[in-house]
């Protein structure tokens, strides 16, 4: 084979392995456009090279492929928060669960992005629910509103260093990552977007049983991180006193103590929320509250601290003493106080991640303004995790994550008729729909030979 032919073959293979963004111009016309911050009736959204080119009421540009959205609704892709998408297949099967970590030497340094599976069956299902991006969060004892996080049973069998004085288990669950749900082999958008730690009853259990003990241990850990950051050379020479966390965890926590990496704090009780706000103020931490079922009781304090909240809008049962005042109006009360909220899905936002929009609809029925509910699914998650203007909204320059719906996105019977992620149109199929179609009306012709005998 000639050198010229070899080069041509190599170029073709590279294009297959790393497909370029679609170059065609797509115009979605005639629909009700929810930009994430406003509404445009009979609007036009123009996509090119993976980005939103324009959003308005003008005509489609010449040469564009036109998608007729008359009678339909066009919205940004939903951003799932506190999710396990791509990192958990079956929660009860350990080998498919890369959200939970049981090492006492790798806590804060646990990076969930290394366990992501772009072939996960959960991704197309979520995509069919209009989800285009997700914030994947490590599991921990007493985790957030999804209620499928790892529960601490008190029987710790930790990998890593044994009796070396390291925290067992650690106070930190690890670092979250942002993923996109488009087809392809690389779903990671940004790793290490936030640190995760449980407080309240779960945090107290880790620290020895009392809430006060956790706060003391937490502050001491942050002091150790600052000591290490100032004296790395002494640490390398073994000339620094013994520290309670590993070097990997110390390094991972430096951005947290410096206020560059937000800390997702799982907390439920109003009294615990107050103490976490105090801790953040004293230590100079940038925090995000996760859960906050009793947040409405201290909404003004949360707003004054300018702390956002990841909320399960349908959490309304006092399943324990931390959620005695849980109510369906929580999201509305937080929003009314000026808190930036993002609405979560159910059961860890893996198999039921798509239910975030149902939860948002329920929040609207309990007082949350409609536009605030749309923002809580799209613009707000991006803003909370430092990507304001990059995705989660229909605006020039933003990633072309666009969903065309048959109707109102908050109406359960509405469904996507087109989904774009980074400008690429996605198939509206999943393993479930393929199995349905295969065996619909008997499906004899598509069955494997053994099934036809």
ChimeraX attribute file (.defattr): number of C-alpha atoms within 10 A of each C-alpha:
attribute: neighborCount
match mode: 1-to-1
recipient: residues
	/A:1	5
	/A:2	7
	/A:3	8
	/A:4	9
	/A:5	10
	/A:6	11
	/A:7	11
	/A:8	12
	/A:9	12
	/A:10	12
	/A:11	12
	/A:12	11
	/A:13	12
	/A:14	12
	/A:15	11
	/A:16	10
	/A:17	11
	/A:18	11
	/A:19	10
	/A:20	12
	/A:21	13
	/A:22	15
	/A:23	12
	/A:24	15
	/A:25	19
	/A:26	23
	/A:27	26
	/A:28	25
	/A:29	24
	/A:30	24
	/A:31	26
	/A:32	23
	/A:33	27
	/A:34	22
	/A:35	24
	/A:36	23
	/A:37	15
	/A:38	12
	/A:39	15
	/A:40	16
	/A:41	13
	/A:42	18
	/A:43	22
	/A:44	26
	/A:45	30
	/A:46	26
	/A:47	31
	/A:48	21
	/A:49	18
	/A:50	22
	/A:51	23
	/A:52	25
	/A:53	20
	/A:54	18
	/A:55	19
	/A:56	17
	/A:57	16
	/A:58	14
	/A:59	14
	/A:60	19
	/A:61	12
	/A:62	9
	/A:63	10
	/A:64	15
	/A:65	15
	/A:66	17
	/A:67	17
	/A:68	14
	/A:69	23
	/A:70	15
	/A:71	12
	/A:72	21
	/A:73	23
	/A:74	32
	/A:75	27
	/A:76	32
	/A:77	29
	/A:78	31
	/A:79	31
	/A:80	34
	/A:81	29
	/A:82	32
	/A:83	31
	/A:84	32
	/A:85	32
	/A:86	29
	/A:87	26
	/A:88	27
	/A:89	21
	/A:90	13
	/A:91	19
	/A:92	11
	/A:93	9
	/A:94	12
	/A:95	10
	/A:96	16
	/A:97	18
	/A:98	21
	/A:99	29
	/A:100	22
	/A:101	21
	/A:102	17
	/A:103	19
	/A:104	26
	/A:105	26
	/A:106	26
	/A:107	27
	/A:108	24
	/A:109	21
	/A:110	24
	/A:111	22
	/A:112	26
	/A:113	25
	/A:114	12
	/A:115	14
	/A:116	21
	/A:117	21
	/A:118	21
	/A:119	14
	/A:120	15
	/A:121	17
	/A:122	25
	/A:123	27
	/A:124	24
	/A:125	23
	/A:126	25
	/A:127	29
	/A:128	21
	/A:129	26
	/A:130	30
	/A:131	30
	/A:132	30
	/A:133	30
	/A:134	28
	/A:135	25
	/A:136	30
	/A:137	34
	/A:138	28
	/A:139	28
	/A:140	26
	/A:141	23
	/A:142	21
	/A:143	29
	/A:144	31
	/A:145	27
	/A:146	23
	/A:147	13
	/A:148	20
	/A:149	21
	/A:150	17
	/A:151	14
	/A:152	15
	/A:153	7
	/A:154	8
	/A:155	6
	/A:156	12
	/A:157	11
	/A:158	14
	/A:159	13
	/A:160	13
	/A:161	15
	/A:162	13
	/A:163	9
	/A:164	14
	/A:165	14
	/A:166	18
	/A:167	23
	/A:168	22
	/A:169	22
	/A:170	23
	/A:171	25
	/A:172	27
	/A:173	29
	/A:174	28
	/A:175	28
	/A:176	28
	/A:177	24
	/A:178	25
	/A:179	24
	/A:180	25
	/A:181	25
	/A:182	25
	/A:183	17
	/A:184	12
	/A:185	11
	/A:186	15
	/A:187	19
	/A:188	19
	/A:189	14
	/A:190	13
	/A:191	17
	/A:192	19
	/A:193	18
	/A:194	25
	/A:195	28
	/A:196	25
	/A:197	25
	/A:198	26
	/A:199	27
	/A:200	25
	/A:201	22
	/A:202	23
	/A:203	29
	/A:204	18
	/A:205	20
	/A:206	23
	/A:207	23
	/A:208	12
	/A:209	13
	/A:210	15
	/A:211	19
	/A:212	15
	/A:213	15
	/A:214	23
	/A:215	19
	/A:216	11
	/A:217	16
	/A:218	18
	/A:219	14
	/A:220	14
	/A:221	19
	/A:222	17
	/A:223	14
	/A:224	19
	/A:225	25
	/A:226	16
	/A:227	16
	/A:228	20
	/A:229	16
	/A:230	11
	/A:231	13
	/A:232	15
	/A:233	12
	/A:234	12
	/A:235	17
	/A:236	10
	/A:237	8
	/A:238	10
	/A:239	11
	/A:240	14
	/A:241	11
	/A:242	13
	/A:243	19
	/A:244	20
	/A:245	23
	/A:246	22
	/A:247	18
	/A:248	14
	/A:249	21
	/A:250	23
	/A:251	16
	/A:252	23
	/A:253	26
	/A:254	17
	/A:255	17
	/A:256	20
	/A:257	20
	/A:258	14
	/A:259	16
	/A:260	13
	/A:261	22
	/A:262	23
	/A:263	26
	/A:264	26
	/A:265	26
	/A:266	27
	/A:267	30
	/A:268	27
	/A:269	23
	/A:270	22
	/A:271	15
	/A:272	19
	/A:273	26
	/A:274	14
	/A:275	16
	/A:276	20
	/A:277	19
	/A:278	13
	/A:279	16
	/A:280	16
	/A:281	13
	/A:282	10
	/A:283	14
	/A:284	13
	/A:285	19
	/A:286	22
	/A:287	27
	/A:288	22
	/A:289	23
	/A:290	28
	/A:291	26
	/A:292	31
	/A:293	33
	/A:294	24
	/A:295	30
	/A:296	23
	/A:297	19
	/A:298	18
	/A:299	23
	/A:300	17
	/A:301	17
	/A:302	23
	/A:303	18
	/A:304	11
	/A:305	16
	/A:306	16
	/A:307	19
	/A:308	26
	/A:309	30
	/A:310	28
	/A:311	28
	/A:312	28
	/A:313	31
	/A:314	26
	/A:315	23
	/A:316	17
	/A:317	13
	/A:318	13
	/A:319	10
	/A:320	8
	/A:321	10
	/A:322	19
	/A:323	21
	/A:324	16
	/A:325	18
	/A:326	23
	/A:327	19
	/A:328	21
	/A:329	21
	/A:330	28
	/A:331	36
	/A:332	22
	/A:333	20
	/A:334	25
	/A:335	22
	/A:336	18
	/A:337	16
	/A:338	16
	/A:339	22
	/A:340	23
	/A:341	27
	/A:342	32
	/A:343	31
	/A:344	34
	/A:345	28
	/A:346	25
	/A:347	19
	/A:348	26
	/A:349	28
	/A:350	28
	/A:351	21
	/A:352	18
	/A:353	30
	/A:354	23
	/A:355	22
	/A:356	28
	/A:357	26
	/A:358	21
	/A:359	25
	/A:360	31
	/A:361	23
	/A:362	20
	/A:363	24
	/A:364	22
	/A:365	14
	/A:366	18
	/A:367	16
	/A:368	22
	/A:369	16
	/A:370	15
	/A:371	15
	/A:372	24
	/A:373	26
	/A:374	27
	/A:375	26
	/A:376	30
	/A:377	29
	/A:378	29
	/A:379	27
	/A:380	28
	/A:381	30
	/A:382	26
	/A:383	17
	/A:384	19
	/A:385	18
	/A:386	14
	/A:387	14
	/A:388	15
	/A:389	16
	/A:390	18
	/A:391	29
	/A:392	31
	/A:393	30
	/A:394	32
	/A:395	23
	/A:396	17
	/A:397	16
	/A:398	22
	/A:399	26
	/A:400	31
	/A:401	31
	/A:402	32
	/A:403	27
	/A:404	26
	/A:405	23
	/A:406	20
	/A:407	18
	/A:408	17
	/A:409	26
	/A:410	20
	/A:411	14
	/A:412	14
	/A:413	10
	/A:414	15
	/A:415	18
	/A:416	20
	/A:417	15
	/A:418	20
	/A:419	28
	/A:420	23
	/A:421	25
	/A:422	24
	/A:423	24
	/A:424	23
	/A:425	18
	/A:426	18
	/A:427	15
	/A:428	15
	/A:429	12
	/A:430	17
	/A:431	12
	/A:432	12
	/A:433	12
	/A:434	11
	/A:435	11
	/A:436	12
	/A:437	13
	/A:438	15
	/A:439	13
	/A:440	10
	/A:441	8
	/A:442	10
	/A:443	12
	/A:444	13
	/A:445	10
	/A:446	12
	/A:447	12
	/A:448	9
	/A:449	9
	/A:450	6
	/A:451	8
	/A:452	9
	/A:453	5
